[in-house]
């Protein structure tokens, strides 16, 4: 994958999701518990991949396996108000990164990169502390 494509995937991932602890849907769950797809109490790479796949499937309105700029814009427009408020003070992104279509595999691969950045101790599980540090790091950017 070219560097510009990698940057695009990371930029889109950052622009589409709320802070790491509030990524996914989860009935009755709050915070990092929403990421624990299998309910085992630990957030693993498998959990993050499952969350990203579900997110992609929600955004890919025409179900063609690719997310277009229009589909991303619609997802942002339809995001819950709390997520819109969380993104309101983020700086606008420059360049043509939002002009590119993203394949499902690339979208899910962003979970792998994010997980590697968050898993500070390399044990394959994310702790609350690692999640908090990830949110602080994102806010500083």
N, C-alpha and C positions, 0 to 999 in steps of 0.2 A: 504494500500500500504506500502511496506517495505521502510525503510529509504533509502536503496541503490536505490530503484526504484524512489523515490522522487528526490534524488540527480541526478539521470540519466535524468529525465525529465527536471529538471532545467538546467543541463549542456547542454543538447541538445538544449533547447530553447535559451540559451545564445549563443551557437555556431552557430545557424542557422539564427539568426536575427541580423540585424544592430541595432544601438541604438534605444531606444524605439520610438523616433519620426519618424523613417523611416521604420517601420515594414512592411507595406503592400503595395500592388499595389494600384494605384489610379490615373487615367488619369487626368492630369492637376493639381493634388494636390501635395503639398510639405509638408514635416515635419509632424507634428501631425495631420494635416488635412486628411492624408491618413488613419488614424485609425477611423475617424468618418464615419462609414459605413452607417448610416442612414441620414447623412447630417444635423443633427440638431444643429451642432455647439458645441456639448459636446461629450467628449470621455467617454463612459460608459462601464461597464462590458460586456454588450451585444455586443457593437462594437468590443471589444477585442476578445470575443469568436468567432464572425463572421470572424475576421481577421485570427485567429488561425486555424479555420476550413478551410478557403480558402488556407492558407499556407500548411496545412497538405495535402489537396487534390492535390496541385501542386507537393509536394514532393513524395507522394505515387504513384510511377510510374505504379505499377501493379494493383492499385486500390483494394487491398485486405484488406484495413482497418488497415494496420500496416506499419510502416516505418522501414525499415531495415538499418543497417549500410551502405550498398552499396547505398541505395537510398539517405541517408543523404550525403554521399560523392559526389554523382552525383549532388545533389542540391548545395552543396558548390562549386563544380567545375564550374557549370553553372551560379553562382551568378554574377550579374553585377560587373564590375571592381571596381566601387566605394565602394561596400560592401566588396570585397576582400581586398581592400586597408585599409578599416576601421578595419578589423580583423588582418591585417598583423603583428601588434606589440603586439597582445595578446599572453600571454604565452600558451604553449601547455598544454592541460589538461592531467592529469595522470590517471592511473587506467583503468578499463575495461568498463567504462561508454559508450563508443562509440561502444561497441560490442553487445549491446542489442537492440532488436526490441521494438518499442514503438507503443502502441495502440492509435487509434484516440482519444478516451475519455481521456487518460492520457495527450496527447499532448494538447488538448483543455483546460484541467484542469490547465495547467501551466499558462494560461491567468488569471485564477482566483487568483492564488497565486501572480502573478506579479501585478495585479490590486490592490490587498490588500496592497502590499508593497508600491505602488506608491500613493495611495489615502490617503495622509497624514491627511487630515481633515475629512475623513470618510463620505463625502457627496454623494458618488456614482458617482462623475464626476471627471475627471482628468483635471487639469489646466495646462497651459504652464509651470508654475513654478514647479508643481509636476513632470511633464515630464522631465524638465531640471535637477531637483534634482535626478531623477532616472538614467539619463544618467551619471551624475557625480558620483553617487554611484557605477555604473557598472564599470566605468573607474578606480575607485580606487581599485577594486578587483583584 
